[in-house]
Amino acid sequence: MTKHLPPHSVIGQHRTPLRLSRQRRYFVYAVGWGLWLSGALWLLFHYFLMSKGDFGDTPHPLEPWWLRIHAALAFAALWSFGLVWGVHIVAGWHTRRQRVSGSAAVTVLGWLILTGYLLYYLTDDRWRNVSGIAHWSMGLAMPLLLVAHIVLGRRRPQRRIK
């Protein structure tokens, strides 16, 4: 047994405890990309696809649907984050690899959860706008962080030559 692997690790197999099963991984990716896409589409429809009405700007009819889809996927994302925490994050912390990018991803996810909660429950428009910008600016950047974490994690560690 290797010193840096958790006790339940099996060496010599293709799948380690750090890696989700294919079905779970695809589920997490689908929820994450769906969440990102629905949020990005809401931003696009909210800020760029309004139409001029008799009483000023009128929201696009699909705008509320993107927000509803985004909110529903946010609940699925909370569940999938719990799955990733139990299967990947705890075991990954013991390996001492990818701690910086993994911690950054968890921090950003926590930020998105907090600001999403504030968007739902804040009633003061000024603070709601601040929370909205804080939410979508980090949310739009999140895929870059996760892709970097995945790419760095798939690199093979260099073997030391003695």
C-alpha positions as semicolon CSV with decimal commas, in nm:
position;residue;x (nm);y (nm);z (nm)
1;M;0,000;0,000;0,000
2;T;0,135;0,342;-0,099
3;K;0,178;0,603;0,172
4;H;-0,019;0,880;-0,003
5;L;-0,322;0,677;-0,109
6;P;-0,620;0,626;0,117
7;P;-0,648;0,278;0,273
8;H;-0,928;0,176;0,035
9;S;-0,717;0,237;-0,279
10;V;-0,641;-0,055;-0,504
11;I;-0,318;-0,021;-0,697
12;G;-0,294;-0,169;-1,045
13;Q;-0,657;-0,117;-1,149
14;H;-0,774;0,131;-1,411
15;R;-1,019;0,309;-1,184
16;T;-0,904;0,454;-0,854
17;P;-1,139;0,580;-0,583
18;L;-1,058;0,932;-0,703
19;R;-1,232;0,872;-1,031
20;L;-1,609;0,859;-1,048
21;S;-1,767;0,576;-1,242
22;R;-1,841;0,667;-1,604
23;Q;-2,216;0,701;-1,539
24;R;-2,166;0,925;-1,236
25;R;-1,901;1,132;-1,415
26;Y;-2,131;1,186;-1,713
27;F;-2,414;1,280;-1,478
28;V;-2,197;1,537;-1,299
29;Y;-2,072;1,676;-1,632
30;A;-2,427;1,696;-1,773
31;V;-2,557;1,877;-1,465
32;G;-2,258;2,113;-1,461
33;W;-2,272;2,200;-1,830
34;G;-2,652;2,229;-1,819
35;L;-2,624;2,464;-1,522
36;W;-2,358;2,674;-1,696
37;L;-2,544;2,684;-2,029
38;S;-2,880;2,775;-1,873
39;G;-2,714;3,055;-1,674
40;A;-2,528;3,184;-1,980
41;L;-2,847;3,173;-2,187
42;W;-3,036;3,360;-1,915
43;L;-2,768;3,631;-1,923
44;L;-2,786;3,650;-2,303
45;F;-3,166;3,674;-2,308
46;H;-3,181;3,912;-2,009
47;Y;-2,922;4,163;-2,126
48;F;-2,917;4,135;-2,504
49;L;-3,248;3,999;-2,633
50;M;-3,504;4,230;-2,476
51;S;-3,758;4,381;-2,709
52;K;-3,905;4,729;-2,710
53;G;-4,257;4,735;-2,576
54;D;-4,514;5,009;-2,528
55;F;-4,385;5,073;-2,176
56;G;-4,009;5,021;-2,228
57;D;-3,792;4,713;-2,253
58;T;-3,982;4,384;-2,238
59;P;-3,812;4,061;-2,136
60;H;-3,781;3,789;-2,397
61;P;-4,048;3,520;-2,340
62;L;-3,780;3,251;-2,293
63;E;-3,586;3,444;-2,028
64;P;-3,786;3,316;-1,728
65;W;-3,760;2,960;-1,861
66;W;-3,380;2,974;-1,866
67;L;-3,388;3,093;-1,506
68;R;-3,629;2,815;-1,404
69;I;-3,408;2,553;-1,570
70;H;-3,102;2,706;-1,405
71;A;-3,267;2,690;-1,062
72;A;-3,375;2,328;-1,110
73;L;-3,025;2,231;-1,221
74;A;-2,881;2,416;-0,920
75;F;-3,058;2,165;-0,694
76;A;-2,916;1,879;-0,899
77;A;-2,573;2,044;-0,877
78;L;-2,593;2,055;-0,498
79;W;-2,669;1,683;-0,497
80;S;-2,390;1,603;-0,743
81;F;-2,146;1,818;-0,543
82;G;-2,226;1,600;-0,242
83;L;-2,157;1,293;-0,454
84;V;-1,824;1,434;-0,574
85;W;-1,734;1,535;-0,219
86;G;-1,790;1,184;-0,086
87;V;-1,625;0,996;-0,371
88;H;-1,358;1,228;-0,510
89;I;-1,270;1,524;-0,290
90;V;-1,210;1,348;0,042
91;A;-1,001;1,073;-0,119
92;G;-0,821;1,327;-0,338
93;W;-0,718;1,536;-0,038
94;H;-0,530;1,235;0,103
95;T;-0,319;1,203;-0,214
96;R;-0,186;1,558;-0,171
97;R;-0,227;1,615;-0,547
98;Q;-0,431;1,889;-0,709
99;R;-0,497;2,059;-0,376
100;V;-0,467;2,411;-0,517
101;S;-0,699;2,367;-0,817
102;G;-0,935;2,143;-0,619
103;S;-0,955;2,390;-0,331
104;A;-1,011;2,673;-0,577
105;A;-1,296;2,479;-0,741
106;V;-1,460;2,403;-0,405
107;T;-1,421;2,769;-0,300
108;V;-1,579;2,895;-0,623
109;L;-1,863;2,643;-0,589
110;G;-1,922;2,764;-0,233
111;W;-1,924;3,122;-0,361
112;L;-2,178;3,031;-0,631
113;I;-2,399;2,855;-0,376
114;L;-2,386;3,156;-0,142
115;T;-2,449;3,417;-0,411
116;G;-2,723;3,203;-0,568
117;Y;-2,894;3,182;-0,228
118;L;-2,864;3,560;-0,190
119;L;-3,010;3,616;-0,536
120;Y;-3,313;3,413;-0,437
121;Y;-3,369;3,569;-0,095
122;L;-3,236;3,927;-0,112
123;T;-3,507;4,185;-0,159
124;D;-3,292;4,501;-0,168
125;D;-3,231;4,572;-0,537
126;R;-2,887;4,726;-0,489
127;W;-2,748;4,425;-0,298
128;R;-2,928;4,188;-0,530
129;N;-2,750;4,345;-0,828
130;V;-2,413;4,315;-0,650
131;S;-2,485;3,952;-0,569
132;G;-2,592;3,890;-0,929
133;I;-2,270;4,024;-1,075
134;A;-2,067;3,831;-0,817
135;H;-2,260;3,516;-0,911
136;W;-2,251;3,525;-1,287
137;S;-1,895;3,656;-1,320
138;M;-1,763;3,357;-1,123
139;G;-2,014;3,121;-1,282
140;L;-1,904;3,206;-1,635
141;A;-1,540;3,139;-1,541
142;M;-1,607;2,812;-1,355
143;P;-1,561;2,579;-1,656
144;L;-1,208;2,710;-1,708
145;L;-1,118;2,620;-1,351
146;L;-1,273;2,274;-1,372
147;V;-1,112;2,197;-1,709
148;A;-0,774;2,301;-1,568
149;H;-0,831;2,077;-1,263
150;I;-0,925;1,781;-1,484
151;V;-0,635;1,827;-1,727
152;L;-0,382;1,868;-1,447
153;G;-0,526;1,568;-1,267
154;R;-0,493;1,341;-1,568
155;R;-0,123;1,408;-1,602
156;R;0,089;1,121;-1,484
157;P;0,314;1,212;-1,193
158;Q;0,680;1,219;-1,290
159;R;0,876;0,926;-1,153
160;R;1,188;1,017;-0,970
161;I;1,504;0,861;-1,104
162;K;1,739;0,753;-0,828
